[in-house]
Amino acid sequence: MSTPAPSPVRVLLADDHALVRRGVRLILDREPDLEVVAEAGDGAEAVELARTHEVDLAVLDIAMPRMTGLRATRELVALRPELRVLMLTMHDNEQYLFQALKAGASGYVLKSVADRDLVAACRAAMRDEPFLYPGAVTALIRNYLDRVRHGEEPREQVLTAREEEVLKLVAEGHSSKEIAELLFISIKTVHRHRANLLHKLGLRDRLELTRYAIRAGLIEA
């Protein structure tokens, strides 16, 4: 008995140019694992459609009327944390790139090479992997090296010894009560450390903290 094929990724597409949406839909709908299920002409409409449609991935233009793609990304991530977002833009611009990643986008794709990169970017986003075009990777590395050179290595990556202890215990599955008992601190203090960890690392929940702890070598996978 053959195994049924997995359901295609349901895509919400937002761009204020109907011609662009049609072109992007053609690229995505010819792939068996991707299906455009909703289209929006601006960021506000995209957020509304995400409330009423079951979608897995949003592909958003940056410059749209009523609500930009950047603001829509922030609202979509807050509304549906499991939703992945890709920026599809004509702007090869470092400032937009950094803002998009800060807003919660999983990737940044240029319209000029959408026919080459967009499908791969969609699949990467659904695997929880970032997708950036080569120039964007160069920009990120240059930005990081500039900050290191000027003694400005990102503070958000610097955890205190106590925060590392709390992170390790959270990732190992201990409850706040258990962590408080193990470290001889109050539950309120545990909650404060967890909130600080999420904020510093730009993460959302226990699962993402666990993944970070594994990558950082604090616990075994």
C-alpha positions in Angstrom: 0.0 0.0 0.0 1.5 3.3 -1.1 2.0 6.1 1.4 -0.2 9.1 0.5 1.8 12.2 -0.6 2.1 14.9 2.1 -0.3 17.9 1.7 1.3 20.8 -0.2 2.5 23.9 1.7 -0.3 26.5 1.8 1.0 29.8 0.7 -0.4 33.3 1.3 0.9 35.7 -1.4 0.9 39.5 -0.9 1.9 42.1 -3.5 0.2 45.3 -4.7 0.8 44.4 -8.3 -1.6 41.8 -9.8 0.9 41.0 -12.5 3.6 40.2 -10.0 1.2 38.0 -8.0 0.3 36.1 -11.2 3.9 35.5 -12.0 4.8 34.3 -8.5 1.7 32.1 -8.5 2.8 30.5 -11.7 6.2 29.8 -10.2 4.8 28.2 -7.0 1.8 26.4 -8.3 3.8 24.3 -10.8 5.5 22.7 -7.8 3.6 19.7 -6.3 4.6 20.6 -2.7 3.5 24.3 -2.9 0.0 25.8 -3.4 -1.1 29.4 -3.3 -4.3 29.4 -1.4 -4.8 33.2 -0.8 -3.7 36.5 -2.4 -3.6 40.0 -0.9 -3.0 43.4 -2.4 -1.4 44.9 0.7 -0.1 44.0 4.1 -3.4 44.7 6.0 -5.3 42.4 3.7 -2.6 39.7 4.2 -3.0 39.9 8.0 -6.8 39.6 7.6 -6.5 36.6 5.3 -4.1 34.9 7.8 -7.0 35.1 10.3 -9.5 33.4 8.0 -7.3 30.9 6.0 -5.2 28.0 7.0 -1.8 29.0 5.7 1.7 27.7 6.4 3.9 30.3 4.6 3.4 34.0 3.7 5.3 35.5 0.8 5.2 39.3 1.1 6.4 42.3 -0.9 8.1 45.0 1.3 6.6 48.2 -0.2 2.8 47.9 -0.1 0.0 50.4 0.6 -1.9 50.6 3.9 0.6 48.3 5.6 4.2 47.5 4.6 5.4 44.0 4.3 7.7 44.6 7.3 4.9 45.6 9.6 2.7 42.8 8.2 5.5 40.4 9.0 5.6 41.5 12.7 1.8 41.2 12.9 1.7 37.8 11.2 4.4 36.4 13.4 2.6 37.7 16.5 -0.8 36.4 15.2 0.5 33.0 14.0 3.9 32.1 15.5 4.1 28.9 13.5 3.6 30.8 10.2 6.8 31.2 8.2 7.3 34.5 6.3 9.5 35.3 3.2 10.2 38.7 1.9 10.0 38.9 -1.9 11.3 42.3 -3.0 13.0 44.4 -5.7 15.2 46.1 -3.0 18.7 44.8 -2.8 19.1 46.9 0.3 21.0 46.1 3.5 18.7 48.2 5.7 15.5 46.4 4.4 17.3 43.1 4.8 18.2 43.7 8.5 14.7 45.1 9.2 13.0 42.0 7.6 15.1 39.6 9.6 14.4 41.6 12.8 10.7 41.5 12.1 10.7 37.7 11.9 11.2 36.9 8.2 12.8 33.5 7.5 14.2 34.7 4.2 14.8 37.5 1.7 14.4 36.9 -2.0 15.0 39.3 -4.8 12.2 39.5 -7.5 14.8 39.7 -10.2 15.8 36.1 -9.5 12.5 34.8 -8.1 12.3 32.2 -10.8 15.6 30.8 -9.6 15.4 31.3 -5.8 11.8 31.5 -4.6 10.9 27.7 -4.6 14.2 26.9 -2.8 13.5 29.7 -0.3 9.9 28.4 0.4 11.2 24.9 1.1 14.1 26.2 3.3 11.6 28.3 5.3 9.4 25.2 5.9 12.5 23.4 7.2 13.1 26.2 9.6 16.2 27.2 7.7 17.0 30.8 6.7 17.3 31.7 3.0 19.3 34.7 1.9 20.6 35.6 -1.6 24.4 35.6 -1.8 24.7 39.4 -1.6 22.6 39.4 1.6 25.0 36.8 3.2 27.9 39.0 2.3 26.1 42.0 3.9 25.5 40.1 7.2 29.0 38.9 7.4 30.4 42.4 6.7 28.1 44.0 9.3 29.1 41.4 11.9 32.8 41.9 11.2 32.5 45.7 11.4 30.9 45.4 14.8 33.5 43.0 16.1 36.3 45.3 14.7 34.8 48.2 16.7 34.3 46.1 19.8 30.6 45.9 19.3 30.0 42.2 19.2 26.2 41.8 19.6 25.2 42.0 23.2 22.2 39.8 22.7 24.4 36.8 22.4 26.2 37.4 25.7 24.5 35.4 28.5 25.4 35.5 32.2 26.5 32.3 33.9 23.2 32.1 35.7 21.2 32.6 32.4 23.2 29.8 30.9 22.3 27.5 33.9 18.6 28.4 33.5 18.7 27.9 29.7 20.3 24.4 30.1 17.7 23.4 32.7 14.8 24.8 30.5 16.2 22.9 27.5 16.4 19.7 29.6 12.7 19.9 30.2 12.6 21.1 33.9 9.7 23.1 35.1 10.1 26.6 36.6 9.4 25.1 40.0 12.1 22.4 39.6 14.6 25.0 38.3 13.9 27.2 41.3 14.6 24.3 43.6 17.8 23.2 41.8 19.3 26.7 41.7 17.9 27.9 45.1 16.1 30.9 43.6 12.5 31.9 43.5 10.1 30.9 40.8 9.7 34.6 40.0 13.4 34.9 39.4 13.3 31.9 37.1 10.5 33.6 35.1 12.6 36.8 34.9 15.7 34.8 33.6 13.5 33.0 31.0 12.1 36.3 29.8 15.6 37.8 29.6 16.8 34.8 27.6 14.0 35.0 25.1 14.6 38.7 24.7 18.3 38.5 24.4 18.3 35.6 21.9 15.3 36.8 19.9 13.5 33.5 20.5 9.8 32.8 21.1 9.4 29.7 23.3 10.9 26.6 25.0 11.3 24.7 21.8 13.5 27.5 20.3 15.4 27.8 23.5 16.1 24.1 23.4 17.3 24.3 19.8 19.6 27.2 20.7 21.0 25.2 23.7 21.8 22.3 21.4 23.6 24.5 18.9 25.5 26.2 21.7 26.6 22.9 23.0 24.9 23.3 26.4 23.0 20.0 26.1 23.3 16.9 23.9 20.8 16.6 21.0 
